[in-house]
Amino acid sequence: MNGILNVLKPPGMTSHDVVNMIRRLTGVRKVGHTGTLDPLAAGVLPVCLGHATRVIRFLENDKEYRVEVAFGISTTTGDISGEIVKKCDGSGLSAASLEKELENLVGEIEQVPPMTSAIHFQGKRLYEIARAGHVAERRPRRVKLYSLRLKRLISWKTDTPAAVLDIVCSAGTYIRSLCMDIGEKLDCGAHVGFLLRTRAGMFNLNKALTLEEIQILNDQNLLKENLVSAKEALSHLAEIQVKKSSLPAVKAGNRLYAAGLVDLPRKKPSFNETVRLCSGENLLAVANVQEENTVEGYCFKPVVVLNN
């Protein structure tokens, strides 16, 4: 069973819990998700099975979220699971000041990963270090916020108002850190009340399967039909069709030249561009375009080879 399952992760489970469940359910040994979703969060969690785990780093990785930001209260974790560390009167907040702050944040920003994240530090994950009562030194990371939109206001003009935001961002963006930063900039503190990931790359919420649906499909031997192929998931990469005579060379990881192609690309590939090497509907490999002293001036070097 090879492909990608669009899972609707429920609140209360870790992303690793979901992976373990899919592994037990399908009997597939190689299973991995494409990006951690907080235990308290819900939403889209693409889970790769079999040889699809090899292409995780090539998948589109921008994300979309809907988040409820609760103002007036700061917590140790930046969400409702943490202990309250500060309370402020948020009744003076205005929609205009919030929207202005959201507008100012659009673009590239630096974020310090929270101690509740799953990043490794000296062999341990940050949340494990935090549970032991320690704090690790963390370096800021650059992320990109493509869009921050105010969807609606909740309990406005009270001590603890809230707002629902729609966020489009790059991979690696910490939404809880973003909400905490917004609260600090507005001088009232904030934490995440609820978080829903509505899109991860090409995978959307409206096609995500609940764990119950996945169980039923597996019992009916229909789960395989609901997997997205690695070829489809990488549809943002140019497709290069390979001649049958060149299949052994590609599978061996050898460079592929123009003579081994069904047709030359209509547009000359850019050097270091990543492409798909395919045979019909089968994805053979993900390759890198390299400069070569030939008539065409380039060749394709497989980076990851898939067994078909």
ABEGO torsion letter per residue (X at the ends): XBEBBBBBBBBGBBAAAAAAAAAAAAGBABBBBAEBBBAABBEBBBBBBEAAAAAAAABBABBBBBBBBBBGBBBAAGBAABBBABBBBAAABBAAAAAAAAAAABEBBBBBBBAABABBBGGBBAAAAAAAGBBBBBBBBBBBBABBBBABBBGBGBABBBBBBBBBBBBGBBAAAAAAAAAAAAGAEBBBABBBBABBEABBAAABBBAAAAAAAAAAGAAAAABBBAAAAAAABBBBBBBAAAAAAAAAGBBBBAAABABBBABBBBBGBBBBBBBEABBABBBBBBBBBBAAGBBBBBABBBBX
